[in-house]
Structures are given as C-alpha cells and as structure tokens.
C-alpha cells in the first residue's frame, strides 16, 4: 500500500469533505481516502503507485483545488 497526502483548499463543511472523499474513492487504485477538513488535508492510500494528476483531477471534479504535500 502507498499513502500520499494532499492539501485541499475551499472545504468548509462536512458535505465538502464527503464530496472530495467520494470522487477520490472512485479511482480504481484507491483503497482509502480520508479527509481532515479542519486541517485541509486529504490522505490517500492506494494499492499501487497512483499519479498525483489523477487525484488532483478528482478533487477538482468535486469542486476544490489540491496540491501534493
């Protein structure tokens, strides 16, 4: 398993965090996606190497911006 973290901007509520979690979790390689909304942090655990661009695109699809940590 591979774990990576991302800073996410713009999340203001639990619904925001749920949207990000849903989009990122839909990626095939993702085993788990956890959002710490107060910290603005997304932690993604994947079964194989996952391109940052895929995660960033999923976060953007949810309506937010992210950067790899």
C-alpha positions as CSV (number, residue, x, y, z in Angstrom):
1,X,0.0,0.0,0.0
2,X,1.2,3.5,-0.8
3,X,0.0,6.6,1.2
4,X,0.2,10.2,-0.1
5,X,-1.1,13.4,1.3
6,X,-2.6,16.5,-0.4
7,X,-3.6,20.0,0.8
8,X,-7.1,20.8,-0.3
9,X,-8.4,24.4,-0.3
10,X,-12.0,25.5,-0.1
11,X,-13.6,22.8,2.0
12,X,-15.9,24.5,4.6
13,X,-18.3,21.7,5.8
14,X,-18.8,18.0,6.1
15,X,-20.5,17.9,2.7
16,X,-17.4,19.4,1.1
17,X,-15.3,16.6,2.7
18,X,-17.8,14.0,1.6
19,X,-17.7,15.2,-2.0
20,X,-13.9,15.0,-2.1
21,X,-13.9,11.6,-0.4
22,X,-16.4,10.3,-2.9
23,X,-14.6,11.5,-6.0
24,X,-11.2,10.3,-4.9
25,X,-12.5,7.0,-3.7
26,X,-14.0,6.3,-7.1
27,X,-10.5,6.0,-8.6
28,X,-9.6,2.3,-9.2
29,X,-6.3,2.2,-7.4
30,X,-7.6,3.9,-4.2
31,X,-8.1,1.7,-1.2
32,X,-9.0,4.5,1.2
33,X,-9.4,8.3,1.1
34,X,-9.6,10.2,4.4
35,X,-10.3,14.0,4.7
36,X,-9.3,16.0,7.7
37,X,-11.4,19.1,6.9
38,X,-10.2,21.4,9.6
39,X,-6.6,20.8,8.5
40,X,-7.5,20.9,4.8
41,X,-5.7,17.6,4.3
42,X,-6.5,14.6,2.1
43,X,-4.7,11.3,2.7
44,X,-5.0,8.7,0.0
45,X,-4.0,5.1,0.4
46,X,-3.6,3.2,-2.9
47,X,-2.9,-0.4,-3.9
48,X,-0.3,0.7,-6.4
49,X,1.5,3.9,-7.4
50,X,-1.1,6.5,-8.2
51,X,-0.3,9.5,-10.3
52,X,-0.9,12.8,-8.4
53,X,-2.6,14.2,-11.5
54,X,-5.4,11.6,-11.1
55,X,-6.0,12.6,-7.5
56,X,-5.8,16.3,-8.3
57,X,-8.3,15.9,-11.1
58,X,-10.7,14.0,-8.8
59,X,-10.5,16.8,-6.2
60,X,-11.1,19.4,-8.9
61,X,-14.1,17.4,-10.2
62,X,-15.5,17.7,-6.6
63,X,-15.1,21.5,-6.9
64,X,-11.9,22.1,-5.0
65,X,-8.2,22.6,-5.5
66,X,-5.4,20.4,-4.2
67,X,-1.6,20.3,-4.1
68,X,0.6,17.3,-3.3
69,X,2.4,17.6,0.0
